[in-house]
Amino acid sequence: MADQLRIEDRRGQVVITRFECRSLYALLVIRILHYPIKKDVRRSVQGYLGGTTLIQWRQRTLLSFSMWDSMGSIYGMGEVIRHVMAARVPHRLGAVTASGIYTYRGDWRNVMFGPPTVTTIEPIRPINSATCETSSSSG
């Protein structure tokens, strides 16, 4: 039942994957693999909003960021053959990976300064969409 709740989560998601490489060669291979995978994902997976990478050259680390419109859309990555095959490469190159999924938690003012008093607009969605939530100050 918990899995169903996760799949039905309609909030936006950000996935961050970290690749720590032993060599510059491994870092370059992983970076080169990202571009065609991103193209395939954009073409094949409904709900993929975009992504980018950040490379920390001295640490031989690549951070991959991707944005999704819902939790269910992330499961589409399992249908992208190039991603499935490339997922085996970092380990073969001696890279260590970690990944996490981050969910929208509300308007930054409500999160940082206390009880919800501000209308929340999820930044992953268009501002004028019907997905706005109004939070009451009565808690």
C-alpha positions, 0 to 999 in steps of 0.5 A: 500500500505504501508503494501505491501512495508513493506512485500517486504523489502528484507533487513535483520531484527532483532527483539528484544522483552523485557519481564519485569517480576514481579517475578522470576517464571514468568521469568523462565516460559517465558525462558523455553517457548523460547526453544521449540518455537525457535525449531518450528520456525526454522523448520517451517519458511523460512527466520529465521536465528537464535536467542538468549536470554539475561537474566537480573536476578536482573531486572527480564527481558528477552530480546529475539533477532531473526534475519530474512532474510527479513521482509516478513519472520517475518510474518511466526511467525503467522503460528507457533501454539506454538508461537501463544499460548505462546504469551498469557502467559506473560500477564497472568503472569503479565509480560510487553512486548515491541518489535521492528523490526530493519532494516539494515541501511547500512555499519557502516562507512557510517552510522557513518561518513557521505556520503556513500563512502564504498561498503555496505555488509549486515552482515546478508547475505553471504559476497560473495552474489549478495546482495552487494550494491555499494554506490556512493560518489556523494550522 
